[in-house]
Amino acid sequence: MRSATPSASCSSTRKMYAASARSRCRVCLKRPPVHASPVASNLLQLPRLLRRAGIPVDAERARLLLRGLVEIDLARERDVRAACRAMLVTHPAERARFDEAFDLFWALLRGSRLVLASDGPARTNKNDAWAVASGAPLSREGHETAARTLRVVASPAEVLRLRDFAQMTADERSAAARFLEDLDWSPGLRPSRRFSPVRRGTTLDTRATLRRSLARFGEPIELVRRGPRTKQRPLVLLLDVSGSMEVYTRLLLHMSHSLTRGWGRVEVFTFGTRLTRVTRQLRHRRADVALARVGRSVTDWSGGTRIGDALREFNRRWSRRVLGRGAVALLVTDGWERGDPSLLGHEARTLQRAAYRVLWLNPLAGTPGYAPVASGARALADAVDDHLAANTLDALVTIAKLLGQAGRGRPVRRQMSG
């Protein structure tokens, strides 16, 4: 018969396991708490800073960044910078903004704190800026920086909207071109000659009313009304590519590509000393490919300007084809005419009578103190419906808003012109 009293070996084994468990618990209690390192807690600050700088970084690329940083030594700034640039930068024009955002990110990792420039003295510039107040040395030599100002671009619209296109750098022009590609261009809708059923209208659709009354023994209980259908209003763009417009031509071609891709019913012509139709070339999805095709098709880049001759060719050859159905015409030029000013005035008035509305987009109109005193500019100003500046992003945003209202009615003097 087995004894109920436990054996000495079992008792000693239990005591040994209990002592081991208590010792492990004491070790766990005495272990110091693990604090998250500054690197691990601030890794996601870089995607946020890049998004503020106008570089699109989605959640999938942020996760890819975290996976890639696990494989490298985070103490080596050069390796971290190269890895982040490879995973987050997709266009060469984004490198300068990435470097500024990464410098700010690396300063935060080394213990600096972020201070908005509005917390300090009054700002002397309208652009947003952040100051990094150093709480730790920013260099390996041990030199401590009191304050380091790093400028981060919030968005192309905020930083570049008031800067003239002629004063922009290559990176700024690339950012402005991307902004123009996303801008909403819409000349509005126009009523067509066809009708469709509507809920509320002043015209009674007799045929549809009688057809529906057959289901009710010939009683016209339900009255069907109709109204005119709406269609997209056509848009015609005439772009000056002469030498005086050289600094504005590329960005205005980006505007033309955005109009062609976004609205659809757009015809684009370039002129310097001759008229060239480039609508087909601008229909490509990628802006750089479309502009390269335009460059191969146009033969009078950066030459002289004969606006009157170009408008005469347009009025005789293309006006009836593209200006029908209430088209709005955009004439993009600085008004410098080397030909006959009287011919320019006559052809501009002919264009105005054929189009629903004519808008003259003049890059020089945004210059302080500008007035159309040249003979060609004066002839255009007397013939067009609207004279607008087109030298900054802010001016193009205003034009895009006005374009949506231009199709709603003609100016009074446009109706009175004979």
C-alpha positions in Angstrom: 0.0 0.0 0.0 1.3 3.4 -1.1 2.0 5.8 1.7 0.1 9.2 1.7 3.1 11.0 3.0 5.2 12.5 0.1 8.6 11.2 -0.3 11.7 13.3 0.5 12.7 13.4 -3.2 9.4 14.9 -4.3 9.4 17.4 -1.6 12.9 18.6 -2.4 12.0 18.8 -6.1 9.0 21.0 -5.4 11.1 23.3 -3.1 13.7 23.6 -5.8 11.2 24.6 -8.5 9.5 27.1 -6.1 12.8 28.7 -5.2 13.7 28.9 -8.9 10.4 30.6 -9.7 10.8 33.1 -6.9 14.3 34.0 -8.0 13.0 34.5 -11.6 10.3 36.8 -10.3 12.8 38.8 -8.3 15.0 39.2 -11.3 12.1 40.4 -13.4 11.0 42.9 -10.8 14.6 44.2 -10.4 15.1 44.6 -14.2 15.1 48.3 -15.2 12.3 49.5 -17.5 13.1 49.6 -21.2 12.5 53.1 -22.7 11.9 53.6 -26.4 14.9 55.1 -28.0 14.5 58.5 -29.8 15.1 56.8 -33.1 12.3 54.3 -32.7 9.8 56.9 -31.4 10.5 59.4 -34.2 10.9 57.3 -37.2 7.4 58.2 -38.5 8.2 61.9 -38.2 10.0 61.8 -41.6 6.9 60.8 -43.6 4.9 63.5 -41.9 7.6 66.2 -42.6 7.7 65.1 -46.2 4.0 65.3 -46.6 4.2 68.9 -45.2 6.9 69.6 -47.8 4.6 68.6 -50.6 6.1 65.1 -51.3 3.3 62.4 -51.4 4.1 59.6 -48.9 1.3 57.1 -48.3 1.0 54.5 -45.5 2.5 51.7 -47.6 5.7 53.6 -48.3 5.9 54.5 -44.6 5.7 50.8 -43.7 8.3 50.0 -46.3 10.5 52.6 -44.7 10.2 51.0 -41.2 11.1 47.6 -42.7 14.1 49.0 -44.5 15.5 50.9 -41.5 15.6 47.7 -39.4 18.3 46.3 -41.8 20.8 49.2 -41.4 22.7 50.9 -38.7 20.6 53.8 -37.5 23.7 55.5 -36.0 25.1 56.2 -39.5 23.5 59.3 -40.9 24.7 58.7 -44.5 23.2 55.2 -44.6 19.9 56.4 -43.1 19.6 59.3 -45.6 20.4 57.1 -48.6 17.8 54.4 -47.5 15.1 57.0 -46.9 15.8 58.8 -50.2 15.6 55.5 -52.0 12.2 54.5 -50.5 10.5 57.9 -50.3 11.7 60.0 -53.2 10.3 59.2 -56.7 11.2 62.3 -58.7 14.5 64.2 -59.0 12.8 67.5 -58.3 11.9 66.3 -54.8 15.5 65.8 -53.6 16.0 69.4 -52.4 12.9 69.3 -50.3 13.7 65.8 -49.0 17.2 67.0 -47.9 15.7 69.9 -45.9 13.0 67.6 -44.3 15.7 64.9 -43.5 17.9 67.5 -41.8 15.0 68.5 -39.6 14.2 64.8 -39.0 17.8 64.0 -38.0 18.0 66.9 -35.6 14.8 65.7 -33.9 16.4 62.2 -33.5 19.4 63.7 -31.8 17.3 65.3 -29.0 16.4 68.6 -30.5 12.9 70.0 -30.0 10.7 71.5 -32.7 9.7 75.2 -32.2 7.4 77.0 -34.6 8.8 80.2 -35.9 5.6 82.0 -34.8 6.5 81.3 -31.2 9.5 83.5 -31.4 10.0 87.0 -32.8 7.9 88.3 -35.7 8.7 86.6 -39.0 10.2 88.7 -41.7 9.1 86.3 -44.5 5.7 85.0 -45.4 6.9 81.5 -46.0 6.5 79.0 -43.2 9.7 78.1 -41.3 10.5 75.9 -38.4 13.3 76.4 -35.9 15.1 73.5 -34.2 16.2 74.4 -30.8 19.2 72.2 -30.0 19.0 70.3 -26.7 21.9 68.1 -27.7 25.0 68.5 -29.9 24.2 68.2 -33.6 27.7 67.3 -34.7 30.2 64.6 -33.7 32.8 67.3 -32.9 30.8 68.3 -29.9 29.8 71.8 -31.1 26.4 72.7 -29.8 24.2 74.8 -32.0 21.9 77.3 -30.2 19.2 77.3 -32.9 19.0 75.9 -36.4 16.4 77.2 -38.8 15.3 74.7 -41.5 12.7 75.8 -44.0 10.1 73.2 -45.0 7.8 73.7 -47.9 4.2 73.3 -46.7 2.8 73.1 -50.3 3.7 74.5 -53.7 0.7 76.8 -53.5 1.7 78.4 -50.2 5.4 79.0 -51.1 5.4 79.7 -54.8 1.9 81.2 -55.4 3.2 84.8 -55.3 6.6 84.3 -57.0 7.0 85.3 -60.7 7.7 82.4 -63.0 10.7 84.2 -64.4 12.3 84.2 -60.9 11.8 80.5 -60.1 14.5 78.0 -59.9 14.4 74.7 -61.8 13.1 72.8 -58.7 10.5 75.5 -58.0 9.3 75.3 -61.6 8.9 71.5 -61.3 6.8 72.0 -58.2 4.7 74.7 -59.9 4.2 72.3 -62.9 2.9 69.6 -60.6 0.6 72.1 -59.0 -0.8 73.1 -62.4 -1.4 69.5 -63.3 -3.7 69.2 -60.3 -5.5 72.5 -60.8 -9.2 72.2 -61.7 -9.9 73.8 -65.1 -13.5 74.0 -66.2 -15.1 76.6 -68.6 -18.5 75.4 -67.6 -21.4 73.8 -69.5 -23.5 75.2 -72.3 -27.2 74.4 -73.2 -27.5 72.2 -76.3 -30.4 72.1 -78.8 -31.6 68.7 -77.7 -34.0 68.2 -74.8 -34.3 65.7 -72.0 -37.0 65.0 -69.4 -36.7 67.2 -66.3 -38.7 67.3 -63.0 -39.2 71.1 -63.1 -39.4 72.9 -66.4 -41.5 75.4 -68.3 -41.8 73.3 -71.5 -44.4 70.5 -71.7 -43.3 67.3 -73.4 -46.5 66.5 -75.2 -45.4 63.3 -76.9 -44.1 61.8 -73.6 -47.2 62.9 -71.8 -49.5 61.2 -74.3 -47.4 58.0 -74.3 -47.6 57.7 -70.5 -51.4 58.4 -70.5 -52.0 55.1 -72.4 -51.4 53.2 -69.2 -54.2 55.2 -67.6 -56.9 54.8 -70.2 -55.9 57.9 -72.0 -56.1 60.3 -69.1 -53.0 62.6 -68.9 -52.6 62.4 -65.2 -48.8 62.8 -65.2 -47.5 65.8 -67.1 -43.9 65.3 -68.4 -41.7 68.4 -68.8 -38.5 68.8 -70.7 -35.5 71.1 -70.6 -32.3 71.6 -72.7 -29.4 69.2 -72.2 -26.0 70.5 -71.2 -22.7 69.8 -72.8 -19.1 70.8 -72.1 -18.2 74.2 -73.5 -15.3 73.9 -75.9 -12.0 75.7 -75.1 -9.4 77.1 -77.5 -5.9 78.0 -76.3 -3.6 80.2 -78.4 -0.1 80.2 -76.9 2.8 82.5 -77.7 6.1 80.7 -77.9 8.3 83.6 -79.0 11.5 84.7 -77.4 9.9 87.3 -75.1 7.7 84.5 -73.6 10.5 81.9 -73.2 10.6 82.0 -69.4 6.8 81.4 -69.2 6.4 79.0 -72.1 7.1 75.7 -70.4 4.8 76.3 -67.4 2.0 77.6 -69.6 2.4 74.4 -71.7 1.9 72.5 -68.5 -1.3 74.5 -68.0 -2.3 73.5 -71.6 -1.6 69.9 -70.9 -3.7 70.0 -67.7 -6.6 71.6 -69.6 -6.4 69.0 -72.4 -6.3 66.1 -70.0 -8.8 67.4 -67.5 -11.5 69.0 -69.7 -11.2 67.1 -72.9 -12.8 69.5 -75.4 -9.7 71.6 -75.8 -7.8 72.8 -78.9 -4.3 74.1 -78.4 -2.3 76.2 -80.9 1.2 77.7 -80.6 2.4 80.7 -82.6 5.5 82.8 -83.0 6.1 83.5 -86.6 3.7 80.7 -87.7 0.6 78.9 -86.4 1.0 75.2 -85.2 -1.8 72.9 -83.9 -0.4 70.8 -81.0 -3.7 69.3 -79.6 -2.7 65.7 -80.5 0.7 66.0 -78.9 -0.7 67.3 -75.6 -3.2 64.3 -75.2 -0.5 62.0 -73.8 -1.0 61.1 -70.2 2.5 62.1 -69.1 3.3 65.8 -69.2 7.0 65.4 -70.0 6.3 63.1 -73.0 3.6 65.5 -74.2 5.9 68.5 -74.0 8.7 66.6 -75.8 6.3 65.9 -78.7 5.3 69.6 -78.8 9.0 70.6 -78.9 9.5 68.3 -82.0 6.5 69.7 -83.7 7.0 73.5 -83.2 9.7 75.0 -85.4 9.5 78.6 -84.3 10.6 78.4 -80.7 12.1 81.6 -79.2 11.8 83.5 -82.4 10.0 86.7 -83.4 6.3 87.5 -82.8 3.8 88.0 -85.5 0.5 87.8 -83.6 -1.6 89.4 -86.3 -0.4 87.0 -89.0 -1.0 84.0 -86.7 -4.5 85.2 -85.8 -5.3 85.8 -89.5 -4.3 82.2 -90.3 -6.3 80.9 -87.4 -9.5 82.9 -88.4 -9.3 81.7 -92.0 -8.3 78.1 -91.5 -9.5 77.0 -88.0 -12.1 79.4 -86.7 -15.1 77.7 -88.1 -13.8 74.3 -87.0 -13.0 74.9 -83.4 -14.9 78.1 -82.3 -18.4 76.7 -82.8 -20.8 75.7 -80.1 -19.9 78.5 -77.8 -16.2 78.1 -77.4 -14.1 80.2 -75.0 -10.8 81.4 -76.4 -7.7 82.0 -74.3 -5.0 84.1 -75.9 -1.7 83.7 -74.0 0.8 86.4 -75.1 2.7 89.4 -73.8 1.4 91.6 -76.7 4.8 92.4 -78.3 3.9 92.6 -82.0 6.6 92.9 -84.7 4.0 93.1 -87.5 1.3 95.6 -88.4 -0.7 96.7 -85.2 -3.7 97.5 -87.3 -3.8 94.0 -88.7 -3.6 92.6 -85.2 -6.5 94.8 -84.0 -8.7 93.7 -87.0 -7.9 90.0 -86.5 -8.4 90.2 -82.7 -11.9 91.7 -83.2 -12.7 89.0 -85.8 -11.7 86.4 -83.2 -13.9 88.1 -80.6 -16.9 88.0 -82.8 -16.4 84.3 -83.6 -15.8 83.1 -80.0 -18.2 83.1 -77.1 -15.7 85.0 -75.0 -12.0 85.9 -75.4 -9.6 86.1 -72.4 -6.2 87.6 -72.9 -3.7 86.1 -70.4 -0.7 88.4 -70.2 2.4 87.5 -68.0 3.5 91.1 -68.1 0.2 92.4 -66.6 1.3 91.2 -63.2 4.3 93.4 -63.2 3.9 96.5 -60.9 3.3 99.6 -63.0 2.5 97.8 -66.2 0.2 99.4 -68.7 -0.6 98.3 -72.3 1.1 101.3 -74.0 2.7 99.4 -76.9 0.8 99.5 -80.1 0.2 95.7 -80.2 -0.8 95.5 -76.6 -3.1 98.4 -77.0 -4.8 96.9 -80.0 -5.4 93.6 -78.1 -6.7 95.4 -75.0 -9.4 97.1 -77.1 -10.6 93.9 -78.7 -10.6 91.2 -75.9 -13.2 90.7 -73.3 -10.9 90.2 -70.3 -7.2 91.2 -69.7 -5.7 89.1 -66.9 -2.2 88.6 -65.4 -0.7 85.1 -65.8 2.8 85.3 -64.2 2.2 83.6 -60.9 0.4 80.5 -59.6 -1.9 82.8 -57.7 -2.9 84.5 -60.9 -3.5 81.1 -62.6 -5.7 80.1 -59.7 -7.7 83.3 -60.2 -8.0 82.5 -64.0 -9.2 79.0 -63.3 -12.0 80.4 -61.0 -12.9 83.0 -63.6 -12.9 80.5 -66.3 -15.7 78.6 -64.5 -17.8 81.8 -64.6 -16.8 83.0 -68.2 -19.2 80.5 -69.8 -22.2 81.8 -67.9 -22.6 84.9 -70.0 -21.0 87.3 -72.4 -19.8 90.8 -71.3 -22.1 93.7 -72.3 -19.5 95.2 -74.6 -19.0 91.9 -76.3 -22.7 91.8 -77.3 -22.6 95.4 -78.5 -19.5 94.9 -80.7 -20.4 94.7 -84.4 
